[in-house]
């Protein structure tokens, strides 16, 4: 095919498009069994086209041909209605040329659908438009930023393709739709109060740049952006025009007590409203050390609980501010505020452990990892202290990053939530000694002497505490699993209580046969979970300690994705009187669509910061292992057949369908 745009393109592009059209024709005419051999030529030629000026426009014009030639057949991109915007970044930043190209072609196909140029039987025009705006909102660095050194190293010339793609998409869709979607996404993630917010701060910076760029017409979009931008660059009267920290510090020195109180109150309001801390806030905190504890309390936005804790541990709080609060580590202010609100310093071991942490000498490997990841703007010690405060203040905000270390992330969260002095002990061992020793059934396991962990490489996209501690925990967890080889059943039965803590229930249930992978004893599994966790079946006994559990994660079509570690936190009625399970998911974003109407909520149904939730029946349908106290049996026999059928219905319509016992197939 030849379009009008092809005729005005460069000779090089015209030649490449002729080759692309020929490759597409050969692919379309080939019998089904021969298509896999024809596809690489199409993708290689498309890659060369996309690297040329006008290449994205030419590929968009061929969207219908890509579809009819079955370019997407047999891949995840074959069903565009199930594509997840958050996953597009992995393909767009991939060093694998074919994955990147097919992602780019898919986005251009959806662009053609969104603009009404072609019809698609599986996705509507509105759905395609929504998908594209979400993809762009989540990857604004590809629109505004040049390739990073890491991208140039891993992708080479391929790094130019996603940027050319996003420039084309933005020109066709309009910045106003992207910015609105981005703002909604930022607020949704901030409601979960993650520990890692650098990515969110970068997104807000891009919004500010869009607002200041006269060449970008935002129209009536951007409602709600001012609150986000001001929270970082001008939360109060004295810094509203973003004058720079040196100028702001000079202004503080000339203020009277009333003006200082107004500044402190303004910073606290912005911080608690968004979960973000401005670098100016850190400057004020350090200034307040020489003023009064009242101003410190106001700047932290403390209630009577936090204020009392501050006054009881005044010297410790002052030392924490001096050592950890800088403009580059401003999030430490929020972590400190929430830690004081939790009152955990009143636990006898915690305050001494914090003093030890303040005076801890970091090992050379720990210093090197922190510096390599976060730079040298502040000392590695200050960066680690920021991480410790944020984890203790937001124990449900830790995430595993793009790494298969959900067990270790869950352990850090559980200890910060339930046993903070034990967490501080782990941090001390890992940072000072570069080794953690845990025991499995009475036998010591050293992280230094253990073999490889679950992660195949050292994770770098983590918060400061996880960056240092997770590699040790990952190796120990894997070694515990290796010591269970040969035992009948699932190794989590023995590993979880030893790895996570004594409070993990010694009773253990699983509804999947380890050898065959098929469902077993599903009804008994469901009945005992209700009897252990549902207040109406366990004598209205609230959950005392968080419990490890495993879920079968499914995609938006209900298809099995993989096994995943979570923490069950509590079960209670939500504001609509629906019984829900509230749990911790060690991802940086817990809001997910698991198919068949099972949508994980993170706000609006009684969730606390960092919690995810599902109605009880839906949660049980995705559960495959859990722990319980075998001495607290509840009333499993009273679970009705209707309840069982509803839960098994969700189960059989999703990940359980291919795992049904032979007789039920």
Secondary structure, 3 states (H helix, E strand, C coil): CCCHHHHCCCHHHHHHHHHHHHHHHHHHHCCHHHHHHHHHHHHHHHHHHHCCCCHHHHHHHCHHHHHHCCCCCCCHHHCHHHCCHHHHHHHHCCCCHHHHHHHHHHHHHHHHHHCCCCCCCCCCHHHHHHHHHHHHHHCCHHHHCCCCHHHHHHHHHHHHHHHHHHHHHHHHHCHHHHHHHHHHHHHHHHCCCCCCCHHHHHHHHHHHHHHHCCCCCCCCCCCCHHHHHHHHHCCCHHHCCCCCHHHHHHHHHCCCHHHHHHHHHHHHHHHHHHCCCCHHHHHHHHHHCCCCHHHHHHHHCCCHHHHHHHHHCHHHHHHHHHHHCCHHHCHHHHHHHHHHHHCHHHCHHHHHHHHHHHCCCCCHHHHHHHHHHHCCCCCHHHHHHHHHHHHHHCCCCCCCCCCCCHHHHHHHHHHHHHCHHHHHHHHHHHHHHCCCEEEECCEEEECCCCCCCCCCCCCCCCCHHHHHHHHHHHHHHHHHHHCCCCCCCCCHHHHHHHHHCCCCCCEEEECECCCCCCECCHHHHHHHHHHHHCCCCCCCCCCCCCEEEEEEEECCCCCEEEEEEEEEEEEEECCCCCEEEEEEECCCCCCCECCCCCECECCCCCCCCCCEEEEHHHHHHHEEEEEECCCCCCCHHHCCHHHHHHHHHHHHCCCCHHHCCHHHC
